[in-house]
Amino acid sequence: MKFYYVYILKCNDDSLYVGVTSDIERRLMEHNEGKYPEAYTHSRRPVELTFYQEFTEPNQAIEFEKKVKKWSRSKKQALIDGDFDSLQNLSECRNATHHKYKPDDDRHLE
């Protein structure tokens, strides 16, 4: 069975990089060897693998990678740390118009 991986690297400038691959060991080696000069990680080596999630379907891995790339650094760090309580809190809508934050007297207008 073939696996696909979404991974997070910590770069030497302390930034985080999110990627997807079918061979995590090879891909980590490519990042650290600077195989692709135009890559984000090329000037930020060495990199350290801080998280990976395994998938059996490539489309699931690609969708998860796209989602995680849009996350804030604190949300990515919560995922890396396995801090699922913080991850949940960071995932909640904080918009003032969200139903959770509207005053009770405005709810009857919805």
Buried (B, 14 or more C-beta within 10 A) or exposed (E): EEBBBBBBBBBEEEEBBBBBBEEBEEBBEBBBEBEEEEBBBBEBBEBEBBBBBEBEEEEEBBBBBEEBBEBEEEBBBBBEEEBEEBBEEBEEEEEEEEEEEEEEEEEEEE
